[in-house]
Amino acid sequence: MRYTVLIATLAAPLALAGCYGQVQRIITIDSEPRGAICWLNDNEVGRTPVTVPFTWYGTYSVRLELPGYETLEAAAKVRTPLFEQIPLDLAFETVVPGVHADAHDFHYTMKKSEPVDPKALRDRAEAFRRDGATPEQ
């Protein structure tokens, strides 16, 4: 009896050493049209479509830039899945075997930028100059 408990005590950590959990968290940003420079929380992460790993759940700021299109700014909300909520997260990241994927996909459509009329732009600048001028005293 004593030896059985000792063997079980020594064998349990060895058995669990082969079982480990892993959670892969990724965010994929895509745009229409593709090829826009993608910024995630003010860090450039690549051109769309782009897939990056993440470590925390919450709201991420997304900025997409592409010549000929208006800059797009959005908030991407990444929700916590059930297996990442306390107390399940400890089990899924340590002893539940296998890789558990947590993928979040976001797709954005960019608007084509309107051409600027140079005469209208100059008139507007002149109006600002007139409005901002301080009267002589």
Residue pairs with C-beta under 8 A, 6 or more apart in sequence:
16 95
19 95
19 96
19 97
20 94
20 95
20 97
21 91
21 92
21 93
21 94
21 95
21 96
21 97
21 98
21 100
22 93
22 98
22 99
22 100
23 83
23 84
23 92
23 93
23 99
23 100
23 101
23 102
24 53
24 99
24 100
24 101
24 102
25 53
25 54
25 55
25 102
25 103
26 51
26 52
26 53
26 54
26 101
26 102
26 103
26 104
27 40
27 51
27 52
27 53
27 54
27 60
27 76
27 78
27 103
27 104
27 105
27 106
28 49
28 50
28 51
28 103
28 104
28 105
28 106
29 38
29 40
29 45
29 48
29 49
29 50
29 51
29 52
29 62
29 64
29 76
29 106
29 108
30 48
30 49
30 105
30 106
30 107
30 108
31 38
31 48
31 49
31 64
31 66
31 72
31 107
31 108
31 109
31 110
32 107
32 108
32 109
32 110
33 66
33 69
33 110
34 47
34 48
34 49
35 47
35 48
35 66
36 47
36 48
36 64
36 65
36 66
36 69
36 72
36 110
37 44
37 46
37 47
37 64
37 65
37 66
38 44
38 45
38 46
38 47
38 48
38 50
38 62
38 63
38 64
39 45
39 61
39 62
39 63
39 64
39 65
40 52
40 60
40 61
40 62
41 60
41 61
42 61
42 63
45 52
46 52
48 64
54 60
54 78
57 78
57 79
57 80
57 84
58 77
58 78
59 75
59 76
59 77
59 78
60 75
60 76
60 77
60 78
61 73
61 74
61 75
61 76
62 72
62 73
62 74
62 75
62 76
62 106
62 108
63 71
63 72
63 73
63 74
64 71
64 72
64 108
64 110
65 71
66 110
68 112
68 113
69 110
69 111
69 112
69 113
70 110
70 111
70 112
70 113
72 108
72 110
72 111
74 106
74 108
76 104
76 106
78 104
79 104
81 102
82 88
83 89
83 92
83 100
84 92
84 102
92 100
